[in-house]
Amino acid sequence: MTTATKTNPFSGSDAFSGGFSQPVFDAQSVFRTVLDALSRPGQPKSLSARTRPPKPMSGLLADILCALTDQDTAVFLDPTLAKAKGVANWLRFQTGAPCVTNPAEADFVAASAPDALPPLSQFSIGTADYPDRSATVLIAVASLEGGDAVTLSGPGIKDNVTFAPKGIAPGLWQQLIANHAHYPRGLDVIFVGPDAIAGLPRSTVITTGEG
């Protein structure tokens, strides 16, 4: 006779481990780095992964979600992450954040790669009265350099800076240019590399090689 086992709601991955080892200290440190990155657009800020999420979510992507999300912030996972075994359960256990399938309901968006990101027009850009009610989009990239370059200007940038994350499809830049046109509404974006992050807030002006 076999003994019945209790079903683990987080089965499919070790959802109980891999989070911040020092939750308060780690979250504050990551939060400060994120603010620094958004205040200096396009300038990579070094960051070492402190979490070990289920694959294919990167450690730095998980770090930012663990630092910024909680039970009151909805997260949209791209199709690759949403289908991956254990990612949603791990995030829910570590942060309390609910995962949503409707992009318009998301406070945070996690994309495992630039080509995994749905059209930006599907996400909330806030309202005229509440422009802060917009989504923050996290995009994992292979590198924050070595790709096709764009020029950034605007608040937090002296003159301009060149930004060239690797693997960005030209169509994404056009979407981000359109996003800036909604300012002060609009999405804030964080590019997440292997060992650094770079911010691209809605206030940043993007100029491509095509003008």
C-alpha positions as CSV (number, residue, x, y, z in Angstrom):
1,M,0.0,0.0,0.0
2,T,1.4,3.3,-1.0
3,T,1.3,6.4,1.2
4,A,-0.3,9.5,-0.3
5,T,1.8,12.5,-0.6
6,K,0.6,16.1,-0.3
7,T,0.7,18.1,-3.5
8,N,3.3,20.8,-3.5
9,P,1.8,23.9,-5.2
10,F,5.2,25.0,-6.3
11,S,6.2,21.6,-7.7
12,G,8.1,21.5,-10.9
13,S,11.1,23.5,-9.5
14,D,12.7,24.3,-6.2
15,A,10.6,27.4,-5.7
16,F,11.7,27.6,-2.1
17,S,15.3,28.3,-2.8
18,G,17.4,30.5,-5.0
19,G,16.1,33.8,-3.6
20,F,18.0,36.6,-2.0
21,S,20.3,35.3,0.8
22,Q,19.9,38.7,2.6
23,P,16.5,39.9,1.4
24,V,16.6,43.5,2.8
25,F,20.2,44.2,2.0
26,D,20.0,42.6,-1.5
27,A,16.8,44.2,-2.4
28,Q,18.0,47.7,-1.4
29,S,21.3,47.2,-3.3
30,V,19.5,46.1,-6.5
31,F,16.9,48.9,-6.2
32,R,19.7,51.6,-5.9
33,T,21.4,50.2,-9.0
34,V,18.1,50.2,-10.9
35,L,17.5,53.9,-9.9
36,D,21.0,54.8,-11.0
37,A,20.6,53.1,-14.3
38,L,17.3,54.9,-15.0
39,S,18.8,58.3,-14.0
40,R,21.7,57.8,-16.4
41,P,20.1,56.4,-19.6
42,G,22.1,54.0,-21.7
43,Q,25.1,53.9,-19.3
44,P,25.7,50.3,-18.1
45,K,25.7,49.7,-14.4
46,S,27.5,46.6,-13.1
47,L,25.4,44.2,-11.2
48,S,26.1,40.6,-10.0
49,A,23.3,38.1,-9.9
50,R,22.2,37.3,-6.3
51,T,19.4,34.9,-7.1
52,R,19.2,31.5,-8.9
53,P,15.8,31.3,-10.7
54,P,14.7,28.5,-12.8
55,K,16.0,28.6,-16.4
56,P,15.6,30.3,-18.8
57,M,15.1,33.4,-16.5
58,S,18.5,35.1,-15.9
59,G,19.7,35.8,-12.4
60,L,19.8,39.6,-13.0
61,L,16.3,39.6,-14.4
62,A,15.1,37.7,-11.3
63,D,17.1,40.1,-9.1
64,I,15.2,43.1,-10.4
65,L,11.8,41.4,-10.1
66,C,12.7,40.3,-6.5
67,A,13.7,43.9,-5.6
68,L,10.8,45.7,-7.2
69,T,7.7,43.5,-7.1
70,D,5.4,42.3,-4.4
71,Q,1.8,41.0,-4.0
72,D,0.5,44.3,-5.3
73,T,2.4,44.4,-8.6
74,A,1.3,42.2,-11.5
75,V,4.0,40.7,-13.7
76,F,3.7,39.6,-17.3
77,L,6.1,36.9,-18.4
78,D,6.9,36.5,-22.0
79,P,5.6,33.3,-23.6
80,T,9.0,31.6,-23.2
81,L,9.2,32.3,-19.5
82,A,5.5,31.7,-18.9
83,K,5.8,28.2,-20.4
84,A,9.1,27.4,-18.6
85,K,8.7,24.8,-15.8
86,G,8.7,26.5,-12.4
87,V,9.4,30.2,-13.3
88,A,6.0,31.6,-12.4
89,N,5.8,29.5,-9.2
90,W,9.3,30.6,-8.2
91,L,8.5,34.2,-8.7
92,R,5.2,34.0,-6.8
93,F,6.9,32.3,-3.9
94,Q,9.9,34.7,-3.7
95,T,7.9,37.9,-4.2
96,G,4.2,37.3,-3.8
97,A,3.7,38.9,-7.2
98,P,0.9,37.5,-9.3
99,C,1.6,36.7,-12.9
100,V,-1.0,37.9,-15.5
101,T,-1.7,36.8,-19.1
102,N,-3.2,40.1,-20.2
103,P,-0.3,42.5,-21.1
104,A,-2.4,45.6,-20.3
105,E,-2.7,44.5,-16.7
106,A,1.0,44.3,-16.1
107,D,3.0,46.6,-13.8
108,F,6.2,44.8,-14.8
109,V,7.1,42.9,-17.9
110,A,9.9,40.3,-18.1
111,A,11.2,39.3,-21.5
112,S,13.9,36.5,-21.8
113,A,15.1,38.0,-25.1
114,P,14.2,41.0,-27.2
115,D,12.4,38.9,-29.8
116,A,10.3,37.3,-27.0
117,L,8.7,40.7,-26.2
118,P,5.1,41.3,-27.4
119,P,4.4,44.6,-29.1
120,L,4.9,47.5,-26.7
121,S,1.5,48.9,-27.6
122,Q,-0.1,46.1,-25.6
123,F,1.3,47.4,-22.3
124,S,-0.1,50.2,-20.2
125,I,1.5,53.6,-20.7
126,G,-0.4,55.3,-17.9
127,T,-3.0,58.0,-18.2
128,A,-2.8,61.8,-18.5
129,D,-3.8,62.1,-14.8
130,Y,-1.7,59.2,-13.7
131,P,1.3,58.7,-16.0
132,D,3.1,56.7,-13.3
133,R,0.5,53.9,-13.8
134,S,2.6,52.5,-16.6
135,A,4.5,49.3,-17.0
136,T,8.3,48.8,-16.5
137,V,9.7,46.5,-19.1
138,L,12.7,44.3,-18.4
139,I,14.5,42.9,-21.5
140,A,17.3,40.3,-21.2
141,V,20.0,40.8,-23.9
142,A,23.2,38.9,-24.7
143,S,25.3,42.0,-24.1
144,L,24.9,45.8,-23.5
145,E,27.4,46.4,-26.3
146,G,28.3,45.1,-29.7
147,G,25.0,45.6,-31.4
148,D,23.7,48.2,-33.8
149,A,24.1,51.6,-32.2
150,V,21.5,54.3,-31.4
151,T,22.1,57.7,-30.0
152,L,20.4,58.7,-26.8
153,S,19.7,62.2,-25.5
154,G,17.5,63.9,-22.9
155,P,17.4,64.1,-19.1
156,G,20.3,62.5,-17.3
157,I,22.5,62.7,-20.4
158,K,25.1,65.3,-21.1
159,D,24.9,66.0,-24.9
160,N,24.3,62.4,-26.0
161,V,25.5,58.8,-25.5
162,T,25.8,55.8,-27.8
163,F,23.9,52.7,-26.8
164,A,24.3,49.4,-28.6
165,P,22.8,46.4,-26.9
166,K,23.3,43.2,-28.8
167,G,20.5,41.4,-30.6
168,I,18.0,44.2,-30.7
169,A,15.7,44.1,-33.8
170,P,15.3,47.4,-35.6
171,G,11.6,47.2,-35.0
172,L,12.1,47.5,-31.2
173,W,13.8,50.9,-31.6
174,Q,11.0,52.2,-33.6
175,Q,8.5,51.1,-31.0
176,L,10.6,52.8,-28.3
177,I,10.7,56.0,-30.3
178,A,6.9,55.9,-30.5
179,N,6.9,55.2,-26.8
180,H,8.8,58.5,-26.1
181,A,6.2,60.4,-28.2
182,H,3.6,59.7,-25.4
183,Y,5.7,61.4,-22.7
184,P,5.0,62.1,-19.8
185,R,3.1,58.8,-20.3
186,G,5.0,55.8,-21.6
187,L,7.0,52.7,-20.6
188,D,10.3,52.7,-18.7
189,V,12.7,50.0,-20.0
190,I,15.6,48.2,-18.4
191,F,18.0,46.2,-20.5
192,V,19.4,43.3,-18.6
193,G,22.8,42.0,-19.6
194,P,24.8,39.1,-18.1
195,D,26.6,41.3,-15.6
196,A,25.2,44.8,-16.0
197,I,21.9,46.7,-16.6
198,A,21.1,49.9,-18.5
199,G,18.0,52.0,-18.2
200,L,15.9,53.7,-20.9
201,P,13.2,55.8,-19.3
202,R,10.3,57.2,-21.3
203,S,11.9,60.6,-21.2
204,T,14.9,59.5,-23.4
205,V,15.1,60.6,-27.0
206,I,16.3,57.8,-29.3
207,T,17.9,58.5,-32.7
208,T,18.7,55.6,-35.0
209,G,21.1,55.6,-37.9
210,E,18.0,56.1,-40.2
211,G,17.4,59.5,-38.5
